[in-house]
């Protein structure tokens, strides 16, 4: 048996295992809102929205939060040193809705040492919101327009399952060529790393959340030490989920069409920067893990295509089978994003892009420009944040 044949068998076995024994992460229906969900019992919810130069999208975000069914939430928007009129745009949106009294705009304080920018902003918003003693906090991104039923649905999920944190992976912007190739793949890779079924299992160590839409029980967050406990986290959502779960909390993550991101990624470089911001950080800045990730992704996603096109019958069958299993797994998310099923065959190309972006993330870190986000570099060798 040749080395290439062994490689082919390995890829087939790996994809069979992912399809059958990896928490059914790839099945959209398995990761949606539970059927026959009861109506949420009355409770108080306060929304915290960190915003840095979001004037172009903040108005619909505020309007959507003010329009939540069954919930008249107080909204705490933290203006994180914006220079584009974000605060004014938010106030105007609330005023147009006739609900300016429900919006509190907090002028963010200068970035404190040891904190990442978003965490510092969220911390300030949470501290102000907790003065109103809400039972729940909705941590929402300033570029995500929440569906009208989002808070009611998340609250019902949390109450039904006695969860301390419930989060939606919102529907991301997916119109440009770059988005069609790379955005469904982003969700696929995320769920592969953080299978929602494993997240929901209190006995499983896996913890994850999606930062655009996170509902967290106030008492659970305070018990875990608050946002200060994860002040330096660059991947804030998953760090919060891990914090809550490590303190005995139950967490839930699912997929929704109700809420959607307003942030477009029109060009491949836009997606590349988004990946590069946190990819090497996720690998703990380890060269060993970087090499292992590149090799592993190449075997899992690229080898099937190369084997299928090798010309040998046995290798072509093995590579074709692995590629088919890959496409079957990916097709569920492709359909969720309302793309033609033929896009399911493009996952290897997307994986190659993600490999290159991960390598670029490491290079940026080594050059002292890691974690770049809106003028800040937050993933540095010195572990210090500069703005």
N, C-alpha and C positions, 0 to 999 in steps of 0.2 A: 504494500500500500504506500503510495507516494505521499510526500508532505502536502501537496496541493489537495489530494483526496482527503487527507485528515483535516485540512483546513475547511474543505467543503462540508464534511460531516459535522465539524464543530459549529459552523454557522447555522446549519439546519437544526441541530440540537438546541443551540442557544435561542433561536427564534421560536421553536416549539415550547421551550421553557417560559419565555416571555409571554407567549400567547396563553398558556395554560396555568402557570404557577406563579405569576408575578402580580397578584392582587387585581387581575382584570383591569389594570390601569388604562388600557387602550379602549375599553368599551364606554362610549359616551353615555349610553343608557344606564350603566351601572354607577355613573358618577354624577347623575342629575338629581334634582329635588326628589325626595322620597314620595311615592304615590300616596294618595289619600292623607295628605298632610292636614292636621287639624288647624283651626284658626288660632292664632296666638292669643294668649291671655293678656289682659291689659298690663303694661309695664312701662317704665320710663327709659327713654334712650336719648343720649346726647351724641351728636356727631362732631368729630374732630377732623379738620381738613388742613393739613400743612400745604402751603402754596408759596412757590418761589417763581416769579415771572410767569404767571399763568393767565394773564389778562385776556388772551385770545380764546380761552376755553372755560373760564371760571363761571361765567353767567349761566349757561345751561346746567352746570354742575350744582350750583346753588339752587336754581329753580327746581331741579329734580329732587333735591333733599327736602325742600319745603313742601313738595307735593306728595310725599310718601303717604300711602293709604293707611289709615287707622293710627298714624303716629304724627303728632305735632312736636317734632324734635327741636331742641335748641341746637344751634349750629355754632361751633367755635372754629373760626378760620384763623390760622396763624400765618400772618404775612411775613415770610422769611426773607427780609431785606430785598423785596421786589423793587424793581426800578421801572416797571412798565404800567403801573396803575392797577395792579391786581386787586388791591383792597377796594379801590373806588368802583371797579367793575362789579365786585361781589356785592357791595352795598347797593349799587344801582339795580342789580337783579332782584335783591330782596325787596327794595322799595317798589319796584314795578309789580311784584307779586303781592304787595300790601302787607308784608310780613317782616318789616325791617326789625321789629322788636325781637324776633327769634334768631337774629344773626348777631354774633359778637365777633368783631374783628380785633385780633390781638397783634400788636406790633411786636414782632419777634425780637428778642434780645440778641446782642452779639454772640456769635458762636462760642460756646464754652469749651475749654480744653478737654480733650478726651472724648468728645461727642462727635458723631457724624451729624451732618446738617439736618437731615430729615428727622432723626431721632430727637434732636434738640427741639425742633419745632413741634413734633408730636408731644413731647414731654410737657412743653408749656401749655399746649391745648388741653391735654388730659388733666393737668393740675387745676386749670381754671374750670373745666367741666365738672370735676369731682366736687367742687363747692356746691353744686346743685343736687348732689346725691343721686345721680341716675343709676338705675339697676344695671344698665348696659351702656357700653360705649361703642359707637360705630367709627372705626378708623377708616377714612375714605380718602382716596387720592384726588387731587385737584384736577385731574384730566379724565375722570371716570364719571359718566352720566348714569346715575343709578336708576334702575327701572322703578316704576311706581310701587310695585309690590315687593321690592327687594328687602326692605327692613322687616316687613310683616312676615315674609317667607323665612328669612334667617332666624328671626325671633321664634317662630313656630318650630323650626328645626331644633334650635337650642333647647327650647322648653320640652319638646317631645323626647329628645334623647338625653336630656340633662347635661348638655354640653356647656363648657365654660368658654369656648371659642368656636365660632362658626364662620366660615369664609367662603366666598365665591371667587373662582377664577372667572373674571368677567370676559365678555367676548371682545377680543382685540381687533383693532382696525385692520381690515384685510381687503384692500382694493387694488393696490399697485402690484406690479410684477414681483417686486422684492417681497412684499407682504404675502402674496399667494404662495411663494416658494418657501418662505421662512417662518411665518407667524404660526400656522398650524403645527409646524415642526417644533417650534418653541414650546407650545402647550404639550405636545407629545413627549418631548424630552423631560419637561418639568414633571409630568405625571409618572414618567418612568422612574425618575429619581424619588418622587414622593407619591407613591400609589395611595389614592384616597382611602381605599379599604384598610390599608395598614395604618394610616393616620387616625382613622376612626376607632381602631382597636386599642383599648387601654393597655393591653399586654405587649403591644409592639412598640419598639423604640422610635420608629419613624414619626417625625412631626413636621408639618408644613402648613403654610397658609399662603394666600394670594393677597398682596398688600393693597390692591385697589378697593377691597371691600371686605373688611374684617369686623365682625361683631364679637366683642369680648365682655365677659361679665366683670363689672367694676371690682367686686370683692376679690375675684380670682386674680386680677391684675395687681391689685394692692398687696394681696397675700404673697405674690411672687416677687415683690420688690419694685413694681412699676416699671416704667420705661427706662428708668435709671439703671436697672439691672442689665440692660442690653444697650447701653449708651453708645458703645463703639461699633455696634453691628452695622455692617454694610448691606447685608441681605436681611432687612428689617423684619419682613413678614415671617419668614421661616424661623428666625431667631425668636420672635415673639411666641410662635407656636411651640417651639421647643421649651421655652421658659415656662409656659403654662402647663404643658404636659409633664415637665420634670417636677412640678409642684403638685402633682396628683390631679390636674385638671383633664377633662375630656375635651377632645377637639374634633372638628368636622371640616372637611374641605370638599367642595363640589364644583360643578360647572353650571353656568347659567347663560341664557340669552337675554335675560331681563336687563342687565347692566352692560354697558359697553364703553370701551375706551375711545376717547376723542383724539388720541395722540396718533397721527399718521407716521408711517415709516415709508416715505415715498421712494427712497433710494437704498441700495444695498449697504452703503456706508452708514446709514442711520441705524439699521439693525445691527451692523457690526459693532458700532459704538455701544449700543445697548448691551450686547453680549459681553464686550470687553470690559465693561465697567465692573463686573462682579465675577467673571469666570475664574480667573486665577485665584481670587480671594476664596472662592468655593473650594478650590483645591489646596487651601491652607498654604499657598505660596510654595508648594513643594515641586521641585523639578521631577522627582520620582513619580509623583501622581500625575504631573503634566504628561510625561512620556507614556505612562500607563494608560491615561485617558485617550491620547492620540492613537496608540496602538489598538486599544480596545474598540474604539469607534471605527477604526479602519477595518478591523476584522468583522465587526458586526454589520456595518453599513456599506463599506466599499468592496470588500472581498466578494460578496455574492454577485455583484454586477460584473466584476472582472472575471470571475469564474464562469458566469453565464455566457460571457463573450469570448471565452478562451479557445473555442473551437473543438475541444475534446468532448465527446458525448457524455461521459461520466461526470466530468467537472461541470459541464453545462447544465446537466440535470440537477446536480447538487446546488450550484449557484442559483439556478432558476427557481428551485424549490424554496431556498432561503429568501430570495427576493420576493417571491409570491407571498410567503408568510409575513414578511415585512409590510408589503402592500396591504394585505388583509388587516393587519393591526392598525395601520395608519389611515385606512379608508374611513374609519368611523369619524375621526376628527376632520378629515377632508370634507365629508358630507355635512358635518356640523357647521363648517364655514361656507357651505353652499357652493363648493367648487366641484368641477367635473371629476369623476372618480379617477380619471387618468392621472390626476395630480398625485395620487397615492404612490405612483411609481417614481416620483421625484425625491423621495426621502433620502436616498443616498447622496444626491447632489446637495440637499440642505445640510446633511451631516458633514459633508466636506467643508462647507462654508463655516459651520459651527466649530469645526476643528481649527480652521485657520484663525477664526476670531478668538478662540481660546489661547492659541499661541500668541496672537497679537496682544491679548490681555496680559500675558506674562511679560512680554517685551515692554509694554507700557509701565508695568510695575517696576521692572528692573531699571527703567529710565527715570523713575521717580514721579511718574504721572499716572499712577493707578487710581481707580475709582473715580474717574473724571465725571463730574455731573454739575452742570450749570455754573461753571467757573470755579468749582472746588475740586481738589484732588484729595480723596479721602482714604486711599489705600496705599500707604507709604511705608518704606522700610523703617522709618523712624517711629511709626505708629502715631504720628502727629498729623492732625488735620490742618490744612491751610486753606484760606479763602481769598 
